[in-house]
Amino acid sequence: ASMRFGRGHYLEALQYIESQSGGKSFTVGSQHDGPNQWVVEFYQRYLNHPDALHYLAKDQWPATGPQWLIIDVLTDQPIKYPKRLQDYVFSAEFPHSGISGVTWLVYRKE
């Protein structure tokens, strides 16, 4: 499974977000659109309801931000949180696998 599903628990993170969203459509954003958006859009197809997930690039965020925020963390560097993180509550951590990959911290809009 690790060869097929990469170097982190990204699918698990998205499945968690989907399960916590109660079957409704939901928005996801992150502090690094490029790599995180690609990963989200790759794993989205494996969700029970792929069409429910809407990734919002930072320039598409409503004033209140997306419903869910993914913060990626390399274990050996300080965490740089977005300015608007005070509106979010930490929800879950999905660690990286092996010697590479990034840890995803998942935050939910209050």
N, C-alpha and C positions, 0 to 999 in steps of 0.2 A: 504493500500500500504506500510505503514512503516514496518509492520510485514514481508511482503514479500521481501521488498527491503532494509531492514537493517537500520542502524543508521546514514546514511549520504546521500548526494546527489551524490553518486558515479556513478550511471547510468546516471544521468543528465550530469555529468562531461564528461563521455565517449561519450555521444551523442553530446555534444558540440564540443569535439575534432574531432569526425567523421564529423560533419557538416562543420567545418572549414577546413577540409582536402580536400574538393572539389571532393569527390568521388574517390580519389586515395588511395592507401595503405599508411599506416603511421606507424611510430614507436613511442613507448611510453616507458619511463623509469621513475624511481623514486629513492629517496635516501634510501628507505627501501624495498628491493626486496621481502622479505618473505611475509609480510602481504599485501602490495600493489599489488604485482603480483597476489596473490590469489584473491583479490577483483576484479582486472581488468579482470582476466580470468573467474571469475564467471559471471560478468555482460556483458562480451563480447557477449554472446549468444543472448542478447536482442537488439543488434545494428541492424541497417538496413543491414549492410554489415559486419558481424562478421569477415570474413576472411581478411578484409582490415587492421585490427589492429594487430600489431606485438609487443608484449611486449619484451623489451630487458633488461635482467639482466645486472647489471653493468659490469660484465666480458665479455659481448657481445657487449658493446658500441663501435661503430666506433670512430675514433679519434675525430670526430666532435660532438659526442654525438647523442642521439635520437632526432627525430623531436619535440617531446613533452616531457615535464618533469612534473611529479606530485610531489609536495612537500607537505607532510602531516604535519599538525600543530595541536598540542594540545594547546588549548587556554591559558593554564596556564603555559606554558613553553616557553623559548626563542626559536626563530626559528634558526635552524642550516642549513644554505644553503650549497649545494655542492660547491666545489671550482670553478667548471666550469659554474656557474650560470650567469656569466657576458656575456655569449654568448646567453642568453635567454631573452625574453621580457615577463613580466607578462601579462597574457591574461584573466584570470577569477578566481573567488573564489567560491567554493562550500562548504557552511558551514556544520558543523556536525549537527545532530538532537538530541535534548534532552540533557540529562546529560552525554551522552557518545558518542563515535565515534570521528573521527578526521575530521578537515577541510582540504579540498584539495585545494591547490593553483596550478593553471595550467599555465605553461610557454611554450611559443613557441620559437623554434629556430629562431634566426634572419637570 
